[in-house]
Amino acid sequence: MNIPFITGRNVFLRGITKKDVNKDYLSWINDYDVVKNMTTGLFPTSQEDILEYVDRINKSNSEVIFAIVHKKEEKHIGNIKLGEINWIHRHAYIGIMIGNKDFLGKRLGTEACELILWYAFNRLNLHKVSATLSENNIASKKMFQKLGLNVEGRRIKQSFQEGKYYDVIIMGILEEDYFKQERTIQF
């Protein structure tokens, strides 16, 4: 069911449901090319695993996950979430996965991140949103920088990929810096 929660120009975000845990989602999580720069996908994942994950997040008051849906094709192409939401200190971490490879490189992930940043600062009243990523994830680093996130630090040699250790980069954006920037989001 494609009922938008937040709508952009090319994608919209909606709640993720058990119906989304289909063969496409399962294939994304088990596709090395999709998850190689993520913390998931280290072990084979079953449909039951994903169902439990979605159910846990949907019941959580410290995480929210959305399906990213391509508007024109009305197709679920990935997921985006705010995790580790701390309601006292008003911060959270952003995570994104464009699972459908046909939609990579089309700035749809950037648009989805714009939408979730808007949601974080305008609806949830968060003060800061952060992201962590492996230093070899150049595309995500550029995307987050374009969205106004700055490098705040690094965890030395904390990510192991393909026989090599990489630093984990910590990026973040404060509420006041978000509102100072000219936003490209179009609802």
N, C-alpha and C positions, 0 to 999 in steps of 0.2 A: 504494500500500500504506500503510495508516494504522496504523503501529505507533508508539504514543506513546513519546517519550523523557522528556518532562516533562509531567505532566498537571495542569491546573487545574480549576476548577469548570465553565467553559463552553468552554474551548479546551484543546488540547494542542499541544505542539511536537514535531515529528519532523524527522528529516533530510530535506533537500530532494533530490529525485532528478531525473533527466533526464525522467521521465514527467510531472513537475510543469510542465515547460516546454511547456505546451499553449496552445491558443488563448486561454484565460482569462488566464494569466500574460502572454502576449504582448500582449493587449489592455490589461492594467493598465499595463504599461510605456509603451505608446503612447497612453495616455489622459491628456490634459493635466490634467484635474481630479484625477487620482490622484497625479501626479508633480510638480505645480506647485511644491510646497514642498520638493522633493528635489533632489539634485544629479544625478540621472539624468533621462532623458527629454528631454534637450536636442536630440537628433537621433533620427530614426527608428531603432527597434531591431528587428532580425530575430530569428527563432527561433534561428538559428545563433549570434548574439551572446549570447543568454541562455544557450544551452547551454555556450558557452565560459566565460561568467561563473560558472555553477554548477559546472562542472568545475574551474575554477581554485580556487574557494573550497573545494570538497570536498577538494582536494589540499593546501590551505594549512595551515600550523601557526600562522598568525597571524590567521585569520578563521574564524568558524563561522556558518553560516546554517541557519535552521530554517523549515520551513513552519508557518504558523499554521493549525490545523485546528479548525473548529467541531465540538465533540463530538457534539451532537445530530444535526446534518445530515451529519457526516463529510465536510465540504467544506473544501477548501483555500481560505482567504479572504485570505491575505497571507503576508508573510515578515518575519522579524526576524533581525538578525544582531549579533554582536559582531565588530568589525573593528579592525584595527591593534592586535591584542593584543600587548602588550610583556611578555614573560615575566620580564625582569629587573626592571623597575620595577612590574610587576603592574597594568597598567591597560589599558583598552580603550574603544572607542567603540560606542555602541548605535545601531542604525538600524532603523526599522520602516516597513512599508508595509501598510496594509489596502487591498488592491486591489479586492476585491469590495464595491462601494458599498452593497449591501443590508445589509452588516454594520457600516457606519459609525455612530458615535454610540451604540453599545451597550456601551461600556466594554470591548470585547474586546481592543482595542489596549493598554489599561491592564493588563488581566490578562496579556496576552502579555509586556509589559514587566516585570511582577512576576515572572513565571516566569523570564525571562532574567536578571534581577538576582539572583534566588535561585541560579540556575546559576552566575553569575559569581562570587559571593561564597562559596557553599557547596561548589561542585564544582571550580571552576577556581582558587580561592584568590586571586582578584584583590584588589587593594587599593583600586582606584578605577574607577568607570565614568563616562564622560562622554558628552555628546550635544551636537551643534551643530545649530542651527536658525535659520531666518530669523525676524527679529523680528515679521513679520506672520503667523507660524504660531502664532496664539494658542492653538488647541486643544492642540497638542503641548506648548507651554510650560506650560499648566495641568496637563496630564497628568504631565509630568516633575516639576513642583513637588509634585503630589499624591503622587508616588512617593518624594519626599525629595531630589530633585536641586535644587541651589541654583545661581543665576546666579553664575558666577565671572568673567565678563568678556564683552567683545564685540569683534568685528572690524568696524570702522566701514565702512559702505556696501560690503560685500563680496558681497552677493547681488543679482543683477539679475533682476527679474521684472516683466513687463508694462510695460516702459519706465521703471522706477523702481528705484533702488538702496535696499537695506535693510541694516541691520546684521545680522550673524550673532551670535547669542547662544551663549555657551559655558556649559553647565551640567554639574554633576558631583555625585557622591555618593561619599563615602569608606566603606570597609568598616565602620569603627567607627560611623559615623552610620547606616548601613543596619541594623546589629544593635541599635541603640538604639531604633529605631522599632517600633511595633506593626505587624506585617505583616497585610495583609488576604488574603494568598494562602491558598487552601484546595486541598489536593491531594486 
